[in-house]
Amino acid sequence: MSISQRLQDIKKRMEKICLSCGRNPDSAALVAVSKTKGEPLIREAFEAGQILFGENYVQEATAKAENLAALPISWHFIGHLQRNKARFVVRYFDLIHSVDSLRLAEEIHKQSEKISKIQNILIQVHLGGEESKAGIHPKDLQELLRNMTRLKHVCVQGLMAIPPPVENAEENRIHFKALRELMEENNAANILPAPMTILSMGMSDDFEVAMEEGATLIRIGTAIFGSRS
Ligand SMILES: *Cc1c(COP(=O)(O)O)cnc(C)c1O
């Protein structure tokens, strides 16, 4: 199958899930995860109508963003971000999914202020079960949000999580549900100037379950571009 066919197939599956659980089909968007994939494949996906692309590695990502600057792509940063690289990411990315500390948010604020930008971000939450140590503990989220309200060049739009790879996507349903409930609880506490609306969760093997639990951004790599070597 071509990239265009794979994209169409995923879009159809997304629409079907939306219909089956009474969601507006516009309420979820697809982030094509293009890490390790070359620019010709990104162009091909773009020409097939894909606008949002996710990247994990700062150097690779900024090179692609520069080389493809003529295309109106919206770049999302989804990988682990070190503070000393924040300034590169702020320059090119519309949304950073992986903010997991106040110190990183402060650096993003500082770099965004320099270029008069308000950087949209998500907080990465560690829900347990993941092998990676990335993400903040759910019990620490409220305090982090409180501290972030003074960072005027950072806008917290929602939450992101990476549950562990599992045999059966259903095993991750509890994690997706937990992330949605965490967002609802924190919105009810009215800490931020505006409620969070984005839930970034679900990948190639479990995005349908994630959408049933309220995902608004799904991050798909393999199912679009094939496996990574
Ligand atoms: C690589 C990656 C994805 C895409 O994973 P696939 O299983 O290839 O769809 C999604 N989210 C993050 C954070 C990733 O690093």
Ligand as a Chemical Component Dictionary entry (heavy atoms), coordinates in Angstrom:
data_LIG
# 
_chem_comp.id                   LIG 
_chem_comp.type                 NON-POLYMER 
_chem_comp.pdbx_formal_charge   0 
_chem_comp.three_letter_code    LIG 
# 
loop_
_chem_comp_atom.comp_id 
_chem_comp_atom.atom_id 
_chem_comp_atom.alt_atom_id 
_chem_comp_atom.type_symbol 
_chem_comp_atom.charge 
_chem_comp_atom.model_Cartn_x 
_chem_comp_atom.model_Cartn_y 
_chem_comp_atom.model_Cartn_z 
_chem_comp_atom.pdbx_ordinal 
LIG C1 C1 C 0 7.526 6.750 17.618 1  
LIG C2 C2 C 0 6.435 7.360 18.413 2  
LIG C3 C3 C 0 5.077 7.220 18.006 3  
LIG C4 C4 C 0 4.635 6.401 16.810 4  
LIG O1 O1 O 0 4.671 5.057 17.114 5  
LIG P1 P1 P 0 4.107 3.950 16.069 6  
LIG O2 O2 O 0 3.943 2.739 16.906 7  
LIG O3 O3 O 0 5.145 3.800 15.004 8  
LIG O4 O4 O 0 2.819 4.446 15.527 9  
LIG C5 C5 C 0 4.127 7.868 18.759 10 
LIG N1 N1 N 0 4.448 8.600 19.858 11 
LIG C6 C6 C 0 5.716 8.748 20.259 12 
LIG C7 C7 C 0 6.001 9.572 21.467 13 
LIG C8 C8 C 0 6.743 8.125 19.566 14 
LIG O5 O5 O 0 8.007 8.253 20.002 15 
# 
loop_
_chem_comp_bond.comp_id 
_chem_comp_bond.atom_id_1 
_chem_comp_bond.atom_id_2 
_chem_comp_bond.value_order 
_chem_comp_bond.pdbx_ordinal 
LIG C1 C2 SING 1  
LIG C2 C3 SING 2  
LIG C2 C8 DOUB 3  
LIG C3 C4 SING 4  
LIG C3 C5 DOUB 5  
LIG C4 O1 SING 6  
LIG O1 P1 SING 7  
LIG P1 O2 DOUB 8  
LIG P1 O3 SING 9  
LIG P1 O4 SING 10 
LIG C5 N1 SING 11 
LIG N1 C6 DOUB 12 
LIG C6 C7 SING 13 
LIG C6 C8 SING 14 
LIG C8 O5 SING 15 
# 
